[in-house]
């Protein structure tokens, strides 16, 4: 898969943007520069905005309030969480009113109630399932109760499997790290509702009634891979977890349809790197903007000047044309891009 061209701005091509939050709209509760303005413009152009997050801690109303405080247009019905996807997954497998032990916060509890399930807190309540999602207050006692219930035969569901989450001080452990406590203790791996698994994307499409959605994210292993699994197009932004070198190294199942520095990429046409005529199949030259990238075995060469994102697009096209390149080669190529 290679990057695709769009002669029109993306907000005119897709009916709904399914936007990740952490690393895309905000980091650590602070808006990413330019994000609110870009989203207002995309909405004014007719693109509907849905905020799709693997974070199961906050309720949709709380997420919408946070976004509004940051100057981002949002209402509770615009927010889709992994807690909601997990609750639907459980409701499809359990009888109405079934007790579900919650290892997490209020977002999970509310989502379960909306689906007619009964949140409980201890294994003594004989839950039919355990659902785990990130919350700052998750502690040993909650994990222990969850482990006891899973060991007794309760269905184990996780809101999401993100190993890390971005924060103001750097990259911190995410829910994917926390679920390994119960998984290691019981030998049972959970069903996962969040990205990149299909349930959250399915929940998002059902709630938004999207016909031609665009997944927008900063993570290859959740946002972009999730789009691949759902057969949806995607936009990778470089404001969160994925670095330029990470984009160059993306395996086929995690390569985005489009690439942009930030959410302003929704408002712009997107060029496709063009292969020079008569170039070799895997070692050819790819041009984008004022840049030319060429792959020579495991080495990437770059010449030219212009917008950084165009140079990165050219590098991705050259790298993706053949077998995987090394991390050292990707980093060296990106360093050359940054210093030109």
N, C-alpha and C positions, 0 to 999 in steps of 0.2 A: 504494500500500500504506500502511495506517495501523497504528498500534500496536494490539495485540490484548489483549483482556481474558482473565484467568484467575481464576476464582473460587476455585481451589485453589492452594496453593503449587506452584511449578514442579517441585519435587522429587517431587511426587505425580502429576504429569501426564506426565513424560517418564521413560523407563527408563534412559537414559544421558546424562550431561552430557559433551560433547566440549569439554574446556576448553583454551583457549590458556594459555600459561604466562607469558611476558614481558608485564608490564602487567596481568595478570589475577590470577595467584597470587603472583608475586614480581616485583621489579624489581632488577636488579643483584645477584641472589643473596640479597636480603632479602625476607622474606615481607611482602606487603601487609597492613596491620593488619586483623584480623578474618577474613582468608581461611582460615587453617587451621581456625578454629572453625566457620565456615560450611560448609566441606567435610565436616568430621566430622559435623555435623548432617544434611547432605544425604545422606551415606552411611548414617547411622543410620535415616533415613526410607525407605531402600530404593532410592535413586537410585545407580546405578553411576557411577563416576567414571573417565574416561579423559583423559589429558593429551596433547593433540595440539599439537605444536609445529613451526613452520617452521624452528627451529634444528636444523641437521644436525650440529653439532659433537659434542655429548655422545652417548654410547650410552644406550639405555633404562635400563640398570642404573645408570649414573651419574646420570641425571636422577632416577630413583626414590630414589637415596641422598640427593641434594640435597633433594628434597621431604620425605623422612623427617626429615632434620636440621632442616628448618624447621617440623616438626610437622604436615605434611600427609600424610594416609594415601595411600600409593602403593607399588606393587611394579613390577618391571620390565615385567611383562605389561600394566600399566595405561598404559604410555607408548607413544605412536605418534609417530614422527618423520618429517620430510620426507625424511630419508635412507632410511628404509624404503620410502616411497612411490617415491622415485627408483630404488631398487634393483629394486623390482617392475616399474616401467616399463621398465627396461633389460633385465631378465630375459625380459620378454615379446617383446623385439625382437632379442636376441642369443643365440647358441648357448651351451650350458653350458660353463663354463670360459673364456669369452671374456675377454681382457684389457681392463680399463677404467682409464683414467688418472684418478687422484683429485686434484682441486684442493680440498683440504679436510682434515678431521681424522679421528680414529679412528671417529667415529660412521658416516661414510660407508663406511669400509673394512670395518667389521664388518657393516654392512647388505648390502654387496655379497657378502661371503663367505657370509652366510646364504642368499643367492639363487643360490649356485653360480657366482659370477663371480670373476675374479681381479684384485684391485687392483694397479696398477702406478704408477710415479712419473715415467716419462719417455716422450717421444714415440718414442724409439729402441726401445721395447718394442712398437711397432706396435699400439697400442690400437684396438679397434673403436669405442670411445666415450670421451668425456670427461665426467665428472660433477663439478660444482662446488657446494660448499656452504660457508657461513661457518665460519671457524675463525680464532682469533687469530693463528695462525702462517702464514696464507696470505701469501706474499711474491711478489716479482717473478719469481723463478725458477720457481715453481709455475705462475704465470699464463702465463709464456712457454712452458713445456712444453705446457700445455693449448692455447695458441694454435697452436703448431706442429702438434699432433695434429689439431685441428679443421681447420686449413688443408689438411691432408693427406687429409681426408675422413672423419674420425671423427665419429660422432653426438655432438651436444652436448646435454647434459641438465643442468639446474640444479635443486638441491633446492628452491629457493624464489626469489621475486623481490622480497622486501621491500627497498625502497630504504633504509629506516632501521630501527634497533633502539633501544628505550629502555634507558638505563643510569643509573647513579647520578649521573653528571655531566650528563645530558641525552640528547638524541637523536643517535645516531651512525650512520655509514654501515652499511648492511646488505648482504646478499648480492646484492640487486638492483643495487646500485651496483658491486659487484665484478665481476659477470658482464659488465658493459659493457666491461671491458678486453678480454676475448677477443672479444666480439661486435663491438666497434669495429675491432679488428685484423683480423678475418677476414670481417666482413660476414655472419656467421651468428648468428642468434638461437637461443637454446636452447629445447628443450622444458622446461617447468617443471612439477615434480611437486607443489610445495607450494601452500598457499592463496594465491589463491582458485581455482586450477585444481582440477579434480575428482579427480586421483589420490590426494591425501592424504585427502580425505573418504572416498573409496572404500576406501582402506586401513584407515581408522578403523572403518568400519562392518563390514568383513570381520573385523577382529580382535576387536571387541567384540560382534559379532552383535546390534547395536542394532536394535530394531524402530521406535522412536519417539525419535530422538535430539534433543537440544537443543545447538546450537553456542553456546558462550560465549566472547566475545572482547572486545578493546578496540579493534580496528582495523576501520574500515569497509571499507577496500579489500582486506583479506585475509579476516578472520574472517566478517564479515557478507556481503560479496559472495560468498564461497565457499559460505556456507549457501544463498544465493539460487540459485546455479548448481546446487547439489545438491538443491534442493527441500526443504530442511530449515528448521525454525524456529530463531530465534536470539535471544540475549540480549546486548545491548551493555552493558558496564560502563564506568564513567568513571574507572577507576583507572590508565589507561595513556595511549595516544597520542591518542585521540579526546576532544576537549573538548566541553562543552555546546553551544557555538556550532557545532562540527563536526557534532554530531548534528542540529541544526536544519537545517543545509545539506545533509544527506545526499541524494544523488540516489536515484531510485526503486530502482536495483539494489543499493543499499547501506543500505536502511532496515531496522532490526531489527524483529523481532516484539515484543520486550519491551525495556524500558529500566530500568536500575538503577544506583544509585551504585556498588555493589560486589557481591561474591559473596553477600552476605546476600539479594540479590534472588532467589536460588534457593529461599529458605525462605518466601517471601511470596506471597500472591495479587497479581495485577497489575490495576489498574483500566484501563479504556479511556477516553480522553477522549471526552466526549459533546458532540455538536453541539447547540447550542440550537435549538429549534424555530423555524421561519420564518426562519432565517439564510440569507443568500445562499450560493450553492454554493461559491464560492471565497473570499469575504470574511466568512464566518460566524464566530461565537464558539464556542469550544470550552472546555469546563469539565473540570477534573480536580482532585480534592481541593478545596481552597478557592480555586483559581485559575481565572481566565477569561482566555483569550488570543483576540485578534482580529487578523485580517489586514486591513490597509487598503492595498491596492495592494502596494507593496514594503515596507511598514512593518508591524511586529508590535507590537501593544499588549498589555499585561499588567496585570491587576488582581487583587487578592486577597492571600491569605497562606496559609501552610501549609508542607508539606514541599517542599524545593527540587525533588526529582525529579518531583513532581506538576506543579509549574509548568513544568518542562521538557517533560513529556509534553504538556501543553496547547499549549505553543509549537510543538512538533514537529507536532502535529495541524493547527494553523492554517497553519504554513509548508508542509506537505506537501499541503494541499488544493488548491493552485494551482501556477502556474509557479514555477520556482526564484527565490528571493529573493537579494539581494546579501549579501556577507559583512558589510558595514557594518550592514545591518539586523539580521542574526542576532546580531552582537556587541552591538549596542545593546540588543536585547531581553534577552539573557542578562545584561548588566550591570544592567538594571532588576530582573531576577529576584534577582541576588545582593545587591542593596541594599534589597530590600523586607523 
